[in-house]
Amino acid sequence: MATIRDVAKHAGVSAATVSRVINDTGYVHDDTRRKIESAIKELHYTPNEVARSLYKRKSRLIGFLLPDITNPFFPELARGVEDMMQENDFRIIFGNSDENIQKEKDYIQTFVQNNVVGVIASTNHPDADIYRKLKIPVVFLDRTVDNRPSVYADGHEGGKIAAHEMIARGSRRITVMQGPASIRPAQDRYQGAIDVLNSHGMDYNVIRTTSFSFTEAGKWAKELFERYPDTDGIIASNDIVATAVLHEALRLGKNVPDDVQIIGFDDIPLSSLLTPALTTIRQPAYDMGRASADLLIQLLENENVDQKIIQMPVTFTERETMRKVGHHG
């Protein structure tokens, strides 16, 4: 890999002159600049972003934190963030916290040490001090807290849609799986669902979950059917949990959707590939990622940002784990 000294030698100039061209600091004669730019291309030299940031006191690096890279929903978010950032000549330092607060703190420290100019965080701990103490802009993605800049989907409406569809398709002994208490969009989904169930005078049960991870989902699915074996409708906290519930229902010999209906939340790519394919509430993950990157760029450019909290719509995606309306006993 070529170094700045290699470029300097190739162009017949000093490393300091190359640095002035790369960082656009100080005067360099046009002929010399062209020689250096030609050498950079010929040698395929890529300036070190961290080193550049030390010269310019302002990098083009963004810290991006996700809670669980094994959940296919989060790579969809990441693609949206990455595409928007790349279009605007920003680069990303990525961290996966595994829903572990200490690992999250370590990544935030790494971001700061690498001189990032902003952070996008899809964290389970948006109210943690580590974010309040940062002296750079932070945008929360698929999370929201205290009117701080954030992009998230309308979980409350999603929960309402899920409950309405369950009732319309004949479920009467519904179990709602409540997501992590620290994540407001998860609680919004739960609240939206139980608001509708209460307004219809429906009996329902609740299974409280503490994460969205696949490793925990199987345990909660088993607990659900052990505690509520006659449940005939399940509103899951996300598609990963819904997948585990579907797997457990089929293992127990239940017919889905005739014996028990299941609805997820997210619409991850896996959902359409299951048998039966998962009915779910779709979050526009890619668009959410792009919107969070766009919001952070606006904050970095000191623009007068009118809308710092962006709530995006959700939609019902009908597949095979719920019956057709009217097709129930």
Phi and psi restraints in degrees (value plus and minus 20) as a CYANA .aco file:
   2 ALA   PHI     -88.3   -48.3
   2 ALA   PSI     126.3   166.3
   3 THR   PHI    -130.3   -90.3
   3 THR   PSI     152.2   192.2
   4 ILE   PHI     -82.9   -42.9
   4 ILE   PSI     -51.8   -11.8
   5 ARG   PHI     -88.4   -48.4
   5 ARG   PSI     -56.9   -16.9
   6 ASP   PHI     -82.4   -42.4
   6 ASP   PSI     -62.1   -22.1
   7 VAL   PHI     -83.2   -43.2
   7 VAL   PSI     -64.6   -24.6
   8 ALA   PHI     -80.4   -40.4
   8 ALA   PSI     -65.1   -25.1
   9 LYS   PHI     -83.7   -43.7
   9 LYS   PSI     -62.8   -22.8
  10 HIS   PHI     -83.4   -43.4
  10 HIS   PSI     -57.5   -17.5
  11 ALA   PHI    -109.6   -69.6
  11 ALA   PSI     -28.5    11.5
  12 GLY   PHI      51.8    91.8
  12 GLY   PSI      14.7    54.7
  13 VAL   PHI    -151.8  -111.8
  13 VAL   PSI     159.1   199.1
  14 SER   PHI    -104.2   -64.2
  14 SER   PSI     139.5   179.5
  15 ALA   PHI     -82.4   -42.4
  15 ALA   PSI     -52.6   -12.6
  16 ALA   PHI     -84.2   -44.2
  16 ALA   PSI     -57.9   -17.9
  17 THR   PHI     -86.6   -46.6
  17 THR   PSI     -61.9   -21.9
  18 VAL   PHI     -79.0   -39.0
  18 VAL   PSI     -62.8   -22.8
  19 SER   PHI     -81.0   -41.0
  19 SER   PSI     -59.7   -19.7
  20 ARG   PHI     -83.2   -43.2
  20 ARG   PSI     -56.8   -16.8
  21 VAL   PHI     -89.1   -49.1
  21 VAL   PSI     -67.1   -27.1
  22 ILE   PHI     -81.1   -41.1
  22 ILE   PSI     -61.9   -21.9
  23 ASN   PHI    -117.8   -77.8
  23 ASN   PSI     -17.8    22.2
  24 ASP   PHI      34.5    74.5
  24 ASP   PSI      27.2    67.2
  25 THR   PHI    -144.5  -104.5
  25 THR   PSI     106.5   146.5
  26 GLY   PHI      61.6   101.6
  26 GLY   PSI     148.4   188.4
  27 TYR   PHI    -105.7   -65.7
  27 TYR   PSI     116.1   156.1
  28 VAL   PHI    -156.1  -116.1
  28 VAL   PSI     109.5   149.5
  29 HIS   PHI     -77.6   -37.6
  29 HIS   PSI     124.6   164.6
  30 ASP   PHI     -77.1   -37.1
  30 ASP   PSI     -62.2   -22.2
  31 ASP   PHI     -82.6   -42.6
  31 ASP   PSI     -61.3   -21.3
  32 THR   PHI     -86.7   -46.7
  32 THR   PSI     -61.4   -21.4
  33 ARG   PHI     -79.8   -39.8
  33 ARG   PSI     -62.8   -22.8
  34 ARG   PHI     -83.9   -43.9
  34 ARG   PSI     -60.3   -20.3
  35 LYS   PHI     -80.3   -40.3
  35 LYS   PSI     -63.8   -23.8
  36 ILE   PHI     -87.3   -47.3
  36 ILE   PSI     -64.5   -24.5
  37 GLU   PHI     -82.1   -42.1
  37 GLU   PSI     -57.5   -17.5
  38 SER   PHI     -85.3   -45.3
  38 SER   PSI     -62.5   -22.5
  39 ALA   PHI     -84.2   -44.2
  39 ALA   PSI     -60.0   -20.0
  40 ILE   PHI     -80.1   -40.1
  40 ILE   PSI     -63.7   -23.7
  41 LYS   PHI     -87.3   -47.3
  41 LYS   PSI     -65.5   -25.5
  42 GLU   PHI     -84.2   -44.2
  42 GLU   PSI     -56.2   -16.2
  43 LEU   PHI    -111.6   -71.6
  43 LEU   PSI     -23.1    16.9
  44 HIS   PHI      35.0    75.0
  44 HIS   PSI      24.2    64.2
  45 TYR   PHI     -98.4   -58.4
  45 TYR   PSI     112.2   152.2
  46 THR   PHI    -136.1   -96.1
  46 THR   PSI      95.4   135.4
  47 PRO   PHI     -82.0   -42.0
  47 PRO   PSI     120.9   160.9
  48 ASN   PHI     -92.0   -52.0
  48 ASN   PSI      98.6   138.6
  49 GLU   PHI     -80.2   -40.2
  49 GLU   PSI     -57.8   -17.8
  50 VAL   PHI     -87.3   -47.3
  50 VAL   PSI     -63.8   -23.8
  51 ALA   PHI     -82.2   -42.2
  51 ALA   PSI     -61.5   -21.5
  52 ARG   PHI     -80.6   -40.6
  52 ARG   PSI     -60.0   -20.0
  53 SER   PHI     -83.9   -43.9
  53 SER   PSI     -51.6   -11.6
  54 LEU   PHI     -89.1   -49.1
  54 LEU   PSI     -53.6   -13.6
  55 TYR   PHI     -92.1   -52.1
  55 TYR   PSI     -67.2   -27.2
  56 LYS   PHI    -110.4   -70.4
  56 LYS   PSI     -28.4    11.6
  57 ARG   PHI      41.6    81.6
  57 ARG   PSI     -11.2    28.8
  58 LYS   PHI    -171.4  -131.4
  58 LYS   PSI      96.4   136.4
  59 SER   PHI    -112.1   -72.1
  59 SER   PSI     158.7   198.7
  60 ARG   PHI    -134.2   -94.2
  60 ARG   PSI      10.0    50.0
  61 LEU   PHI    -122.1   -82.1
  61 LEU   PSI     117.3   157.3
  62 ILE   PHI    -140.1  -100.1
  62 ILE   PSI     116.5   156.5
  63 GLY   PHI    -109.4   -69.4
  63 GLY   PSI     112.9   152.9
  64 PHE   PHI    -151.6  -111.6
  64 PHE   PSI      96.7   136.7
  65 LEU   PHI    -132.8   -92.8
  65 LEU   PSI     108.3   148.3
  66 LEU   PHI    -138.2   -98.2
  66 LEU   PSI     134.1   174.1
  67 PRO   PHI    -108.5   -68.5
  67 PRO   PSI     -43.3    -3.3
  68 ASP   PHI    -184.0  -144.0
  68 ASP   PSI      76.1   116.1
  69 ILE   PHI     -90.1   -50.1
  69 ILE   PSI     -33.8     6.2
  70 THR   PHI     -98.0   -58.0
  70 THR   PSI     -34.6     5.4
  71 ASN   PHI    -104.7   -64.7
  71 ASN   PSI      96.6   136.6
  72 PRO   PHI     -80.5   -40.5
  72 PRO   PSI     -34.8     5.2
  73 PHE   PHI     -84.9   -44.9
  73 PHE   PSI     -58.8   -18.8
  74 PHE   PHI     -93.1   -53.1
  74 PHE   PSI     -57.2   -17.2
  75 PRO   PHI     -80.1   -40.1
  75 PRO   PSI     -50.2   -10.2
  76 GLU   PHI     -84.8   -44.8
  76 GLU   PSI     -63.2   -23.2
  77 LEU   PHI     -79.5   -39.5
  77 LEU   PSI     -66.4   -26.4
  78 ALA   PHI     -80.5   -40.5
  78 ALA   PSI     -60.3   -20.3
  79 ARG   PHI     -80.7   -40.7
  79 ARG   PSI     -61.3   -21.3
  80 GLY   PHI     -83.0   -43.0
  80 GLY   PSI     -64.0   -24.0
  81 VAL   PHI     -81.4   -41.4
  81 VAL   PSI     -69.6   -29.6
  82 GLU   PHI     -81.8   -41.8
  82 GLU   PSI     -65.6   -25.6
  83 ASP   PHI     -81.0   -41.0
  83 ASP   PSI     -65.7   -25.7
  84 MET   PHI     -86.2   -46.2
  84 MET   PSI     -61.3   -21.3
  85 MET   PHI     -85.3   -45.3
  85 MET   PSI     -61.3   -21.3
  86 GLN   PHI     -85.7   -45.7
  86 GLN   PSI     -58.4   -18.4
  87 GLU   PHI     -82.0   -42.0
  87 GLU   PSI     -44.0    -4.0
  88 ASN   PHI    -128.4   -88.4
  88 ASN   PSI      -1.9    38.1
  89 ASP   PHI      43.4    83.4
  89 ASP   PSI      14.5    54.5
  90 PHE   PHI    -125.7   -85.7
  90 PHE   PSI     134.0   174.0
  91 ARG   PHI    -139.7   -99.7
  91 ARG   PSI     137.2   177.2
  92 ILE   PHI    -137.5   -97.5
  92 ILE   PSI     114.6   154.6
  93 ILE   PHI    -122.3   -82.3
  93 ILE   PSI     103.9   143.9
  94 PHE   PHI    -126.9   -86.9
  94 PHE   PSI     121.4   161.4
  95 GLY   PHI    -155.1  -115.1
  95 GLY   PSI     121.4   161.4
  96 ASN   PHI    -137.5   -97.5
  96 ASN   PSI      93.0   133.0
  97 SER   PHI    -105.2   -65.2
  97 SER   PSI     -34.1     5.9
  98 ASP   PHI      34.6    74.6
  98 ASP   PSI      12.1    52.1
  99 GLU   PHI      37.6    77.6
  99 GLU   PSI       9.0    49.0
 100 ASN   PHI    -131.2   -91.2
 100 ASN   PSI      97.1   137.1
 101 ILE   PHI     -83.7   -43.7
 101 ILE   PSI     -55.4   -15.4
 102 GLN   PHI     -89.1   -49.1
 102 GLN   PSI     -61.1   -21.1
 103 LYS   PHI     -83.4   -43.4
 103 LYS   PSI     -57.0   -17.0
 104 GLU   PHI     -82.6   -42.6
 104 GLU   PSI     -66.0   -26.0
 105 LYS   PHI     -81.2   -41.2
 105 LYS   PSI     -59.5   -19.5
 106 ASP   PHI     -83.3   -43.3
 106 ASP   PSI     -60.9   -20.9
 107 TYR   PHI     -87.4   -47.4
 107 TYR   PSI     -61.9   -21.9
 108 ILE   PHI     -79.2   -39.2
 108 ILE   PSI     -62.0   -22.0
 109 GLN   PHI     -82.0   -42.0
 109 GLN   PSI     -61.4   -21.4
 110 THR   PHI     -82.0   -42.0
 110 THR   PSI     -62.0   -22.0
 111 PHE   PHI     -77.7   -37.7
 111 PHE   PSI     -68.4   -28.4
 112 VAL   PHI     -82.9   -42.9
 112 VAL   PSI     -63.8   -23.8
 113 GLN   PHI     -82.0   -42.0
 113 GLN   PSI     -48.7    -8.7
 114 ASN   PHI    -112.6   -72.6
 114 ASN   PSI      -8.7    31.3
 115 ASN   PHI      45.3    85.3
 115 ASN   PSI      17.1    57.1
 116 VAL   PHI     -85.4   -45.4
 116 VAL   PSI     132.7   172.7
 117 VAL   PHI    -118.3   -78.3
 117 VAL   PSI     -30.2     9.8
 118 GLY   PHI    -186.7  -146.7
 118 GLY   PSI     145.6   185.6
 119 VAL   PHI    -153.7  -113.7
 119 VAL   PSI     117.4   157.4
 120 ILE   PHI    -132.4   -92.4
 120 ILE   PSI     104.8   144.8
 121 ALA   PHI    -148.5  -108.5
 121 ALA   PSI     102.7   142.7
 122 SER   PHI    -125.0   -85.0
 122 SER   PSI      58.9    98.9
 123 THR   PHI    -127.7   -87.7
 123 THR   PSI     130.7   170.7
 124 ASN   PHI    -101.9   -61.9
 124 ASN   PSI     -23.3    16.7
 125 HIS   PHI    -151.5  -111.5
 125 HIS   PSI      40.5    80.5
 126 PRO   PHI     -86.4   -46.4
 126 PRO   PSI     -39.7     0.3
 127 ASP   PHI    -114.5   -74.5
 127 ASP   PSI      -9.3    30.7
 128 ALA   PHI     -87.3   -47.3
 128 ALA   PSI     129.3   169.3
 129 ASP   PHI     -79.7   -39.7
 129 ASP   PSI     -50.4   -10.4
 130 ILE   PHI     -76.7   -36.7
 130 ILE   PSI     -50.9   -10.9
 131 TYR   PHI    -103.7   -63.7
 131 TYR   PSI     -56.5   -16.5
 132 ARG   PHI     -85.0   -45.0
 132 ARG   PSI     -51.0   -11.0
 133 LYS   PHI    -106.4   -66.4
 133 LYS   PSI     -32.5     7.5
 134 LEU   PHI     -85.7   -45.7
 134 LEU   PSI     118.0   158.0
 135 LYS   PHI    -119.4   -79.4
 135 LYS   PSI      -0.2    39.8
 136 ILE   PHI    -146.8  -106.8
 136 ILE   PSI     139.9   179.9
 137 PRO   PHI     -83.2   -43.2
 137 PRO   PSI     121.7   161.7
 138 VAL   PHI    -147.4  -107.4
 138 VAL   PSI     112.7   152.7
 139 VAL   PHI    -137.9   -97.9
 139 VAL   PSI     106.9   146.9
 140 PHE   PHI    -108.8   -68.8
 140 PHE   PSI     114.2   154.2
 141 LEU   PHI    -138.3   -98.3
 141 LEU   PSI     106.2   146.2
 142 ASP   PHI      41.6    81.6
 142 ASP   PSI       0.6    40.6
 143 ARG   PHI    -167.0  -127.0
 143 ARG   PSI     138.9   178.9
 144 THR   PHI    -176.9  -136.9
 144 THR   PSI     129.0   169.0
 145 VAL   PHI    -182.1  -142.1
 145 VAL   PSI     115.3   155.3
 146 ASP   PHI      29.1    69.1
 146 ASP   PSI      19.1    59.1
 147 ASN   PHI      39.0    79.0
 147 ASN   PSI       4.1    44.1
 148 ARG   PHI    -107.6   -67.6
 148 ARG   PSI     139.4   179.4
 149 PRO   PHI     -72.5   -32.5
 149 PRO   PSI     107.8   147.8
 150 SER   PHI    -180.1  -140.1
 150 SER   PSI     134.2   174.2
 151 VAL   PHI    -150.3  -110.3
 151 VAL   PSI     104.0   144.0
 152 TYR   PHI    -176.1  -136.1
 152 TYR   PSI     143.8   183.8
 153 ALA   PHI    -110.8   -70.8
 153 ALA   PSI     143.3   183.3
 154 ASP   PHI     -98.9   -58.9
 154 ASP   PSI      61.2   101.2
 155 GLY   PHI     -82.1   -42.1
 155 GLY   PSI     -58.0   -18.0
 156 HIS   PHI     -81.1   -41.1
 156 HIS   PSI     -64.9   -24.9
 157 GLU   PHI     -85.9   -45.9
 157 GLU   PSI     -57.9   -17.9
 158 GLY   PHI     -81.6   -41.6
 158 GLY   PSI     -62.9   -22.9
 159 GLY   PHI     -83.3   -43.3
 159 GLY   PSI     -60.3   -20.3
 160 LYS   PHI     -83.4   -43.4
 160 LYS   PSI     -64.2   -24.2
 161 ILE   PHI     -80.6   -40.6
 161 ILE   PSI     -65.5   -25.5
 162 ALA   PHI     -78.7   -38.7
 162 ALA   PSI     -65.2   -25.2
 163 ALA   PHI     -87.6   -47.6
 163 ALA   PSI     -63.9   -23.9
 164 HIS   PHI     -78.0   -38.0
 164 HIS   PSI     -64.4   -24.4
 165 GLU   PHI     -86.8   -46.8
 165 GLU   PSI     -58.4   -18.4
 166 MET   PHI     -79.8   -39.8
 166 MET   PSI     -67.0   -27.0
 167 ILE   PHI     -85.8   -45.8
 167 ILE   PSI     -63.4   -23.4
 168 ALA   PHI     -82.7   -42.7
 168 ALA   PSI     -45.4    -5.4
 169 ARG   PHI    -120.7   -80.7
 169 ARG   PSI      -8.0    32.0
 170 GLY   PHI      77.1   117.1
 170 GLY   PSI     -18.1    21.9
 171 SER   PHI     -92.0   -52.0
 171 SER   PSI     117.7   157.7
 172 ARG   PHI    -147.4  -107.4
 172 ARG   PSI     -33.1     6.9
 173 ARG   PHI    -143.1  -103.1
 173 ARG   PSI      57.9    97.9
 174 ILE   PHI    -112.4   -72.4
 174 ILE   PSI     120.9   160.9
 175 THR   PHI    -134.9   -94.9
 175 THR   PSI     109.2   149.2
 176 VAL   PHI    -125.5   -85.5
 176 VAL   PSI     108.1   148.1
 177 MET   PHI    -117.3   -77.3
 177 MET   PSI      92.0   132.0
 178 GLN   PHI    -107.0   -67.0
 178 GLN   PSI     105.6   145.6
 179 GLY   PHI     -94.3   -54.3
 179 GLY   PSI    -196.7  -156.7
 180 PRO   PHI     -74.7   -34.7
 180 PRO   PSI     114.7   154.7
 181 ALA   PHI     -82.5   -42.5
 181 ALA   PSI     -48.3    -8.3
 182 SER   PHI    -102.0   -62.0
 182 SER   PSI     -27.2    12.8
 183 ILE   PHI    -126.3   -86.3
 183 ILE   PSI      89.2   129.2
 184 ARG   PHI     -81.3   -41.3
 184 ARG   PSI     -64.2   -24.2
 185 PRO   PHI     -77.5   -37.5
 185 PRO   PSI     -54.1   -14.1
 186 ALA   PHI     -86.4   -46.4
 186 ALA   PSI     -61.5   -21.5
 187 GLN   PHI     -90.1   -50.1
 187 GLN   PSI     -51.8   -11.8
 188 ASP   PHI     -82.0   -42.0
 188 ASP   PSI     -62.2   -22.2
 189 ARG   PHI     -80.3   -40.3
 189 ARG   PSI     -67.8   -27.8
 190 TYR   PHI     -80.0   -40.0
 190 TYR   PSI     -67.8   -27.8
 191 GLN   PHI     -84.2   -44.2
 191 GLN   PSI     -60.4   -20.4
 192 GLY   PHI     -80.4   -40.4
 192 GLY   PSI     -61.7   -21.7
 193 ALA   PHI     -86.2   -46.2
 193 ALA   PSI     -68.4   -28.4
 194 ILE   PHI     -92.9   -52.9
 194 ILE   PSI     -45.7    -5.7
 195 ASP   PHI     -79.9   -39.9
 195 ASP   PSI     -64.7   -24.7
 196 VAL   PHI     -89.4   -49.4
 196 VAL   PSI     -64.1   -24.1
 197 LEU   PHI     -81.3   -41.3
 197 LEU   PSI     -62.2   -22.2
 198 ASN   PHI     -85.0   -45.0
 198 ASN   PSI     -60.9   -20.9
 199 SER   PHI     -86.3   -46.3
 199 SER   PSI     -43.7    -3.7
 200 HIS   PHI    -116.2   -76.2
 200 HIS   PSI     -16.2    23.8
 201 GLY   PHI      44.8    84.8
 201 GLY   PSI      10.4    50.4
 202 MET   PHI    -104.7   -64.7
 202 MET   PSI     123.7   163.7
 203 ASP   PHI     -97.8   -57.8
 203 ASP   PSI     119.7   159.7
 204 TYR   PHI    -172.1  -132.1
 204 TYR   PSI     136.8   176.8
 205 ASN   PHI    -134.9   -94.9
 205 ASN   PSI     142.4   182.4
 206 VAL   PHI    -149.2  -109.2
 206 VAL   PSI     111.6   151.6
 207 ILE   PHI    -131.3   -91.3
 207 ILE   PSI      98.8   138.8
 208 ARG   PHI    -108.9   -68.9
 208 ARG   PSI     110.7   150.7
 209 THR   PHI    -138.6   -98.6
 209 THR   PSI     136.3   176.3
 210 THR   PHI    -132.2   -92.2
 210 THR   PSI     -24.2    15.8
 211 SER   PHI    -176.9  -136.9
 211 SER   PSI     154.9   194.9
 212 PHE   PHI    -124.5   -84.5
 212 PHE   PSI     -11.2    28.8
 213 SER   PHI     -94.6   -54.6
 213 SER   PSI     130.4   170.4
 214 PHE   PHI     -86.3   -46.3
 214 PHE   PSI     -54.5   -14.5
 215 THR   PHI     -83.4   -43.4
 215 THR   PSI     -51.4   -11.4
 216 GLU   PHI    -108.4   -68.4
 216 GLU   PSI     -44.3    -4.3
 217 ALA   PHI     -81.2   -41.2
 217 ALA   PSI     -60.1   -20.1
 218 GLY   PHI     -81.8   -41.8
 218 GLY   PSI     -57.8   -17.8
 219 LYS   PHI     -83.7   -43.7
 219 LYS   PSI     -63.0   -23.0
 220 TRP   PHI     -90.0   -50.0
 220 TRP   PSI     -54.6   -14.6
 221 ALA   PHI     -82.5   -42.5
 221 ALA   PSI     -63.3   -23.3
 222 LYS   PHI     -83.3   -43.3
 222 LYS   PSI     -64.1   -24.1
 223 GLU   PHI     -80.4   -40.4
 223 GLU   PSI     -60.5   -20.5
 224 LEU   PHI     -78.4   -38.4
 224 LEU   PSI     -71.3   -31.3
 225 PHE   PHI     -95.5   -55.5
 225 PHE   PSI     -43.5    -3.5
 226 GLU   PHI     -91.2   -51.2
 226 GLU   PSI     -60.8   -20.8
 227 ARG   PHI    -100.7   -60.7
 227 ARG   PSI     -56.3   -16.3
 228 TYR   PHI    -151.0  -111.0
 228 TYR   PSI      47.0    87.0
 229 PRO   PHI     -83.3   -43.3
 229 PRO   PSI     -42.3    -2.3
 230 ASP   PHI    -118.3   -78.3
 230 ASP   PSI      -9.4    30.6
 231 THR   PHI     -80.6   -40.6
 231 THR   PSI     119.5   159.5
 232 ASP   PHI    -140.1  -100.1
 232 ASP   PSI     -10.5    29.5
 233 GLY   PHI    -179.6  -139.6
 233 GLY   PSI     109.7   149.7
 234 ILE   PHI    -147.0  -107.0
 234 ILE   PSI     102.9   142.9
 235 ILE   PHI    -120.7   -80.7
 235 ILE   PSI      84.1   124.1
 236 ALA   PHI    -103.9   -63.9
 236 ALA   PSI     137.8   177.8
 237 SER   PHI     -95.6   -55.6
 237 SER   PSI     -45.1    -5.1
 238 ASN   PHI    -181.9  -141.9
 238 ASN   PSI    -199.5  -159.5
 239 ASP   PHI     -90.0   -50.0
 239 ASP   PSI     -52.6   -12.6
 240 ILE   PHI     -82.1   -42.1
 240 ILE   PSI     -66.8   -26.8
 241 VAL   PHI     -85.5   -45.5
 241 VAL   PSI     -61.6   -21.6
 242 ALA   PHI     -81.3   -41.3
 242 ALA   PSI     -57.5   -17.5
 243 THR   PHI     -83.2   -43.2
 243 THR   PSI     -63.2   -23.2
 244 ALA   PHI     -84.0   -44.0
 244 ALA   PSI     -59.5   -19.5
 245 VAL   PHI     -84.5   -44.5
 245 VAL   PSI     -63.5   -23.5
 246 LEU   PHI     -80.3   -40.3
 246 LEU   PSI     -65.7   -25.7
 247 HIS   PHI     -79.3   -39.3
 247 HIS   PSI     -64.6   -24.6
 248 GLU   PHI     -89.1   -49.1
 248 GLU   PSI     -59.3   -19.3
 249 ALA   PHI     -80.8   -40.8
 249 ALA   PSI     -64.5   -24.5
 250 LEU   PHI     -87.7   -47.7
 250 LEU   PSI     -57.1   -17.1
 251 ARG   PHI     -81.3   -41.3
 251 ARG   PSI     -55.0   -15.0
 252 LEU   PHI    -101.5   -61.5
 252 LEU   PSI     -20.1    19.9
 253 GLY   PHI      64.3   104.3
 253 GLY   PSI      -5.1    34.9
 254 LYS   PHI    -101.6   -61.6
 254 LYS   PSI     124.8   164.8
 255 ASN   PHI    -109.2   -69.2
 255 ASN   PSI     105.9   145.9
 256 VAL   PHI    -131.9   -91.9
 256 VAL   PSI      98.4   138.4
 257 PRO   PHI    -125.4   -85.4
 257 PRO   PSI     -16.1    23.9
 258 ASP   PHI     -84.3   -44.3
 258 ASP   PSI     -63.6   -23.6
 259 ASP   PHI    -105.6   -65.6
 259 ASP   PSI     -59.9   -19.9
 260 VAL   PHI    -166.7  -126.7
 260 VAL   PSI     113.3   153.3
 261 GLN   PHI    -119.5   -79.5
 261 GLN   PSI     127.2   167.2
 262 ILE   PHI    -155.6  -115.6
 262 ILE   PSI     114.8   154.8
 263 ILE   PHI    -151.1  -111.1
 263 ILE   PSI     115.6   155.6
 264 GLY   PHI    -121.6   -81.6
 264 GLY   PSI    -184.5  -144.5
 265 PHE   PHI    -172.2  -132.2
 265 PHE   PSI     104.1   144.1
 266 ASP   PHI     114.9   154.9
 266 ASP   PSI     -70.6   -30.6
 267 ASP   PHI      47.3    87.3
 267 ASP   PSI      36.6    76.6
 268 ILE   PHI     -90.1   -50.1
 268 ILE   PSI     137.2   177.2
 269 PRO   PHI     -74.6   -34.6
 269 PRO   PSI     -54.3   -14.3
 270 LEU   PHI     -79.0   -39.0
 270 LEU   PSI     -49.9    -9.9
 271 SER   PHI     -78.3   -38.3
 271 SER   PSI     -58.2   -18.2
 272 SER   PHI     -98.9   -58.9
 272 SER   PSI     -33.0     7.0
 273 LEU   PHI    -115.5   -75.5
 273 LEU   PSI     -29.3    10.7
 274 LEU   PHI     -91.0   -51.0
 274 LEU   PSI     141.9   181.9
 275 THR   PHI    -147.0  -107.0
 275 THR   PSI      90.1   130.1
 276 PRO   PHI     -91.3   -51.3
 276 PRO   PSI     134.4   174.4
 277 ALA   PHI     -84.5   -44.5
 277 ALA   PSI     122.9   162.9
 278 LEU   PHI    -102.1   -62.1
 278 LEU   PSI     104.1   144.1
 279 THR   PHI     -93.7   -53.7
 279 THR   PSI     118.2   158.2
 280 THR   PHI    -176.6  -136.6
 280 THR   PSI     148.9   188.9
 281 ILE   PHI    -120.4   -80.4
 281 ILE   PSI     100.9   140.9
 282 ARG   PHI    -106.9   -66.9
 282 ARG   PSI     106.4   146.4
 283 GLN   PHI    -117.2   -77.2
 283 GLN   PSI     118.4   158.4
 284 PRO   PHI    -100.1   -60.1
 284 PRO   PSI      53.5    93.5
 285 ALA   PHI     -77.5   -37.5
 285 ALA   PSI     -69.4   -29.4
 286 TYR   PHI     -80.5   -40.5
 286 TYR   PSI     -65.6   -25.6
 287 ASP   PHI     -84.6   -44.6
 287 ASP   PSI     -55.5   -15.5
 288 MET   PHI     -83.1   -43.1
 288 MET   PSI     -62.7   -22.7
 289 GLY   PHI     -81.0   -41.0
 289 GLY   PSI     -66.9   -26.9
 290 ARG   PHI     -81.0   -41.0
 290 ARG   PSI     -63.1   -23.1
 291 ALA   PHI     -83.8   -43.8
 291 ALA   PSI     -58.0   -18.0
 292 SER   PHI     -87.1   -47.1
 292 SER   PSI     -59.0   -19.0
 293 ALA   PHI     -86.3   -46.3
 293 ALA   PSI     -62.7   -22.7
 294 ASP   PHI     -82.4   -42.4
 294 ASP   PSI     -61.6   -21.6
 295 LEU   PHI     -83.2   -43.2
 295 LEU   PSI     -63.8   -23.8
 296 LEU   PHI     -84.2   -44.2
 296 LEU   PSI     -61.1   -21.1
 297 ILE   PHI     -81.2   -41.2
 297 ILE   PSI     -61.8   -21.8
 298 GLN   PHI     -80.7   -40.7
 298 GLN   PSI     -62.6   -22.6
 299 LEU   PHI     -85.0   -45.0
 299 LEU   PSI     -57.5   -17.5
 300 LEU   PHI     -88.5   -48.5
 300 LEU   PSI     -53.1   -13.1
 301 GLU   PHI    -107.6   -67.6
 301 GLU   PSI      -9.5    30.5
 302 ASN   PHI      37.3    77.3
 302 ASN   PSI      10.1    50.1
 303 GLU   PHI     -94.2   -54.2
 303 GLU   PSI     135.3   175.3
 304 ASN   PHI     -98.0   -58.0
 304 ASN   PSI      75.7   115.7
 305 VAL   PHI    -107.2   -67.2
 305 VAL   PSI      93.0   133.0
 306 ASP   PHI     -95.0   -55.0
 306 ASP   PSI     -61.4   -21.4
 307 GLN   PHI    -133.1   -93.1
 307 GLN   PSI      77.9   117.9
 308 LYS   PHI    -114.7   -74.7
 308 LYS   PSI     -32.2     7.8
 309 ILE   PHI    -139.8   -99.8
 309 ILE   PSI      95.4   135.4
 310 ILE   PHI    -136.4   -96.4
 310 ILE   PSI      95.2   135.2
 311 GLN   PHI    -126.7   -86.7
 311 GLN   PSI     104.6   144.6
 312 MET   PHI    -124.5   -84.5
 312 MET   PSI     131.3   171.3
 313 PRO   PHI     -96.2   -56.2
 313 PRO   PSI     134.7   174.7
 314 VAL   PHI    -134.3   -94.3
 314 VAL   PSI     141.2   181.2
 315 THR   PHI    -158.5  -118.5
 315 THR   PSI     134.4   174.4
 316 PHE   PHI    -104.8   -64.8
 316 PHE   PSI     106.0   146.0
 317 THR   PHI    -132.9   -92.9
 317 THR   PSI      84.6   124.6
 318 GLU   PHI    -105.5   -65.5
 318 GLU   PSI     106.4   146.4
 319 ARG   PHI    -152.2  -112.2
 319 ARG   PSI    -146.7  -106.7
 320 GLU   PHI    -134.5   -94.5
 320 GLU   PSI     -22.9    17.1
 321 THR   PHI    -110.9   -70.9
 321 THR   PSI     -14.1    25.9
 322 MET   PHI    -153.0  -113.0
 322 MET   PSI     128.2   168.2
 323 ARG   PHI     -93.4   -53.4
 323 ARG   PSI     142.5   182.5
 324 LYS   PHI     -89.2   -49.2
 324 LYS   PSI     130.0   170.0
 325 VAL   PHI     -80.2   -40.2
 325 VAL   PSI     108.8   148.8
 326 GLY   PHI      70.7   110.7
 326 GLY   PSI     -33.2     6.8
 327 HIS   PHI    -117.6   -77.6
 327 HIS   PSI      47.0    87.0
 328 HIS   PHI    -173.0  -133.0
 328 HIS   PSI     137.0   177.0
